[in-house]
Amino acid sequence: MFNDTPIGANMVNQILRLPDVKTLTGLSRSSIYLRISVGSFPKQISLGGRAVGWIESEIQDWLKRCVDDSRPDSGQSR
């Protein structure tokens, strides 16, 4: 039997709470929320009540973009 489920559809999204996001990114709470307000950081999701979290894959993608942006283009001549 073949599985008709799209690739990645079975992937589990881990939800990170603020202390984990701060540890992973090295950013403070205020820096995280400032970057969210200007659209340069993944937005939190509501977990109900006053609880929020971030999707781990979005944080990992953001970190990868930060690293990629900080590295010079490998194809560029010196």
N, C-alpha and C positions, 0 to 999 in steps of 0.2 A: 504494500500500500504506500502511496505517496502522500506526503503532507502538503496540503495546499496553503498552509499558513505562510504569509510573506516572511522573508528573511528578517530577523530582528524583532519580529512580533512577539516572540516568546521571551525576550529579554526582560529581566526584572529591573525596574527603576528603583534604586536605593534612594531613600529620602534622608537628607542630612539636616540636622538641626544647626542653629547658629554657632555653637561652640566648635563643631566639626568644620564648618565652612571657614571660620576664623583660623583654625589650625591649618587647614589645607592651603589657604590663600596667603596667610600672614597678614591679612588686613584686619583692622579694628571694626567693631560694630558700626561706628559712624561712617567709616570709609566705605563699607559694603553698602549701606543704605544711601549714601551720597551717589555712589556709582550706579545704583539701581535707578535713582531719580533722574539721572542724565542719560540713562539707557546704555551704559557701558558695562553692565554686570547682569547676569541672569536674575530674573525676577523670582521672588519667593512664591510659593503656593500655600494656600490656606489648608490647614489640617483640621480645622474646626475650632470654634471658640477663639481664643487668642493665640493659638499655636500655628506657627508657620515652619516651613522647611524648604529646602532647595533640592532639585533633582541632581543627583551626583554626576550623571553624564554631562549635564549642562555646565557644571562647575569644572569638570575635567576638560571639556572643550574650551572653556574660557581660559583655563591655565595653559593649554596647548597654544592657543592664539597669542597669549602673552609671551610665551617662550619664542614662538615663531617670529613675532614682531620685534623681539629684542635681538634677534640674530641677523647679521648681514646676509644679504642674498648670496648663496653659495655660488651662483653663476656669474657674479659680478667680478670684473677684473680689478686688481689693486693698483 
